[in-house]
Amino acid sequence: MTTELGRLIARRIALTGPISMADFMGEALGHPRLGYYRRAAALGAAGDFVTAPEISQMFGELIGAWLAERWQAIGCPNPVRLIELGPGRGTLMADALRATRAIPGFHIAIDLHLVETNATLRAAQRNALAAFRPTWHERFEEVPDGPSLIVANEFFDALPVRQFVRTPGGWAERMVGLAGDGETLRLALAPGATPFAAFLPEAAPGAEAEISEAGLALAAAIGARLRAGTGWALIVDYGRDGGAPGSSLQAVRGHRGADILDRPGETDLSAHVDFSALAAAMGARTVGPTAQGDFLKRLGIVHRAETLKARASAEQRSAIEAALMRLIAPDQMGTLFHVLAVGDDRSAAPAGFSDMT
């Protein structure tokens, strides 16, 4: 089954030839009118996925405390650009700012910038964060220079990736083309070895790999901003810290797995983040990555949960405990998600990371 966007992609391929998986993802997620992240709010039970801030207020509260401590560590600049990439409904930032309202001078210094392309979500963010008069941007590079605190929760996983398969003749790129009917999208390998082979490891035939050019470019832009000025960034996402290559691209619609090429524009696409590659691209001081569960426990999430449960009903206590486990348990988000901090080389190391990171 296809969509209007699927037909437009098929027409493009018919005219110009097969496109990379990254180009397909760019269209499927970011087409100006029909892209998945342009057309609807996909968060929550009625959408396609649920993020950590929607699971519990504790997540945003602890991120807020982390950001406020980093603001103090860099000398309490006023103003400070507080930047969130992909803010969803504004839940994380609203919880973060509520939790930090008693920190002297912090809220006065904040100049809030949100990188968001979805009009529906911008409206929700406006309602949640009106008191801080946010400024919206289509791209991170549009945010004014200056001391910065940056948050990206489940943002890098939605950036386009190229995919590669190791053949007996070398690494070949996976492309999106057309089936014999001239309308149905299908996957195929580009003939010959790819020029990206220089960036891929040695592997046996049949191995797969991914490269996110968009993710690496954004990481470089974040690193350049922090090197030129001062500040810190916190990246939270699901993925891996280096290790063996592989194919992780997945499609989700209505909280269920779907075919990657099915119903473009109506299906969420995401891939695991390669944190070691991001850290290398930053060109700045990095700390981590560390598992999300360990990070949140070091920031005191267990104690925060106990505080909330002390004032809660039995039903609420059960919900708080369930949310806590979902965020930190090894068999849930605790080890699947990782946290990477990036900052200047002048301030002290941030909280939440072990002495070995």
N, C-alpha and C positions, 0 to 999 in steps of 0.2 A: 504494500500500500504506500502511495506517495502523497505528496502535498504540493501546494503551489510552489514552495521553495524547491522541492525536489525536482519539479519540472523545469524550473529555471536553471538549476545546476546541471540537469541532463542536457538542456539546450546549450549551455556553455561548453560542456564536454564535447558535444556533437560538432561545435564550431571550431574549438581550439585544441581538442585532444584531452587525454586523461589529466587529472589534477592530483596533486599530492594530498595526503591525508590532512596535512596542516591547512591547505586551502579549503578542503571540504569542511573541516571543523570551523574555520573562520567564517564561512558562509552559513553553516548550520546554526552556529551560536550567535554570530554578530551581524548578519545581514541587516542593513539599516531599517527595513520594514518587517521582515519575516523571520529574523533570527530568534533563536530560543530565548536569549537574554534580553531581547528587545520587546517581545510581544506579550509577555505575561509574567506574573509573580509566581515563581515555581517553588517557593519555600513552604514548609509546613505539611500537615497531614493531607491537605487538599492538593498539594503540589507534587513534586517528584522527589524531594529530599528534605531532610531536617538537619540544620547545622547546630553546633554546640551552644551558641547563645540562645537558641530556641528551646534547648533542652532544660537549661537551668540558668537563673540569674547569677549563680555563683561564678560561672565562666567569665562573664563580662566584668563582674566586680573585681576579680583577681587580675584580669588584664588591665583594668583601670588602675589598680594599685601599682602594678608593674610600671605602667607608663608614668605615673606621678613620681615614682622613685627615680626613674630615668631622667625626668625633667629636673629634679633636684640634683642628680649626679652631674648634669651638664651645666649647672650654674643658674638654674631657674630663669632662662631667657624669656623676655617679654617684648614682642609676641613669640609664640612657638607655633609652628604649623602642625596641627594635629590632623593626620591624614589617615583615612581608612580606604582601602581598596576593596570594592565589592561589599558595601555595608549591609546588604540584605534589607530588612525592615528598619534598620537602625537600632536593633535590640542590643547588640553588643556595646555600641557606643553609649546608648542611654544608660545601661547598667554601669558601665565604666565611669561615666560622669556623675551618676548618682552616688557611687561609692567613694568618690574623691572630692565631694563638695566641701569637706571640712579642711582640706589641705590649703594652708594660707597661700594666696596668690596664684594658685594653679588655674582656676577657672578664669580669672581675670586675664591671664596670659594667653589663653587658648584662642587660636584662629583656626576654626574647623573647616576642613576640606574633605569632600567625599568624591571618590572616583566611581561613578555609577552611570550606566547607559540606559537603564530601564526606567521609563517614565512612571510606571505604577509604583515601583519601589522608591523612586525619588519622592513621590507624594507621601508614602509611609514614613520615610526618613524625615521629611519636613515636619510631619506631625509629632514624631518622637523627639526631635532635636531642635524645635523651633527656638527655644530659649538661647541657643548658641549660634543662631544665624549662620548655618553652614553655607559654603559655596560648593557648587557641583562642577565636576569636570568629566569629560569623556575619556581623558587619558591622563596618566600620572604626570607626564611631562608638562602638562598645563598648570600644575600647582606652582605658585610663586616660590622662589628660593627663600632660604632662611633656615634657622634652627628647626629641626623637624622630629616629630615622633610619628612613626608609621606603623599601622597594623594591617596585616593581610591574612584574614582567616578564610580558608577554603577559597582562595582566589587563583593561585598558581595552577591548581589542578584542572581548571577550565580553560587554560591557554592552549592553543593548538600545538599538536605534536606531529612530527614526521615519523613514519614507521619504516623499518628496514628488516629484511630477511637475509640471512647469510646463505648464499648459494654456492655450489662448487666453484663458480667463477668470481666469488667475492660478494660483498654486501650489495643488495639491490633494494631500491626503494619501492614500498607498497604504494600503489596509486588507486584512484577511484576512476573507473571508466564506465562504459556502457555494455550491457548484454546485447545479444544478437537482435533483440527487438528494437534497439535504438532508443529505449526509454528507461529501462530498468538499470539502476546503479549496481555496479559490481566491483569487487576488488581484484586487482591484478598486479603483477610485478613489472616494473619498468625494465626494458631490456638492457643488459649490460650492467657493469658495476657503477655505483653511485659515487659522485665526487665527495660525498659526506663520509666515505669510508675512512678517511684520514682521522676522523673524530671518533671512530667506533673501535672497540677492542677486537682482538683476535677471537674467533669463535668457530665452532664446528658448523657444518652445513645444517640448516634448519633452525639455527638460533635466531632470535628476534631482538630488536632494540628500538628505542625511541629517542628522539631529540626534540626538545621544545625551544626553537629559536626565539619565540616570543617571550618565553619565560626567562631565558638567559639574557635577552636584551633588557627586560624589565629589571632583572637583578643588577645588571651593570648600571642602569640608570639610578637605582636606589643607592648603590655603592658610591657612585659619582657624587650624588647629592650630599651624602654623609661625609665624604672626604672633603668636599668643598666648604662645608659649613660645620655643623655639629648636630648630634642627635643620634637616635636609635630606631631600628625597625624590628618588629616582631612578626615572624612568618609562621603560621600554624596551618598544617595541611596533612593529608595522608600521602604516604609515599615511602621512600627508602633512602638510606644513606649509602649511596654507591652500591657496590655489590654487583652481582651478575646482571647483564642486560636482560630485557624481556619485553613483552608486549602487555601493557596494562590498560589500554584504552577500553572504556566500557560505556555502555549506553543504559540510561534508566528513564522509564516513563511510568508515572503513577506508582512510584516506589518499587517497581519491578524491572528486572533486566529486560533489555530489548536489543534488537539487531542494530548495529552501528549505523547502517545505511537506511534504516526504516524511518519514515516520516520525519525528514529533516525539518528543523525549526520547531518541532513539537517534542523533541527527545533531548534529554540532557546528555552531554558527552563530557567525560573527564578522564584524566590519566594520572597515574601516580607521579608525584613530584620527586625528582632526583635531587636530594638536598646537597649532596657533595658537589654536583655540577653547579647548583645555585651559589653555593658558598664560594666556589672558585671564580664564578663570574662576577661576584660582588666587587672584588678588588679592594675590599675593606676588611676591617676586623670582624670576625665572626665568632660566635659562641654557640656551641651545640653542633648538630642537632641533638635533642634529647627527646625521649618519649613523652607524649602529652600527659600521661598519667603521672609520671615522675615529676614533671614540671609543675603541674597543679598541686601535687602533694607538697612539694617544697614551698610553694606559695601559701600553703595553709588551707587547702580546700576541705580537708577532713574536719578541721576545727570549725570552719565556717558552716559546714553542714550541721555539726552538732549545735551550734548557736541557733541556727534556723529551726532545727527540730525541737529545741527547748521551748519555743513559743508556738509550736504547731499542734494541730489536732493529730489523732492517730492516723487518719487517712493522709494528711499532709506529710507526716513523718515518713510514711511509706513511700510517697512520691519523691521526697527529697533524697531518700536513700537510693531509690531506683535511678534517679538522675545522676547522683554521685557515681554509682557503679558504671553507668553508661559512659561517663566521661573519663574514668580512671582505670577501669578493670582491664587487665591484659587481653581478655577475650572479647572486648568491645572496642572503644575508641582509645583506650589507654596506651596501646603499643602500635596500633595502625597509624595513628596520627603522631607527627613529630613537630618539634618547635625549634626554630632557628632564630637567633638574635644577631643583629648586625649593627655596628656602631662605630663611633670614633675611637681613637686609640689613646684618648686622654682621660676618660672617666673610668671609674672603678668597674669591675665585672658586675653584670646584672644578677639579680636573684633568679632562682628557678632552675639553675644549671649546676651540675656537680662540679667539684673542684677539678675533675679530670677533663672537662670540656672547654 
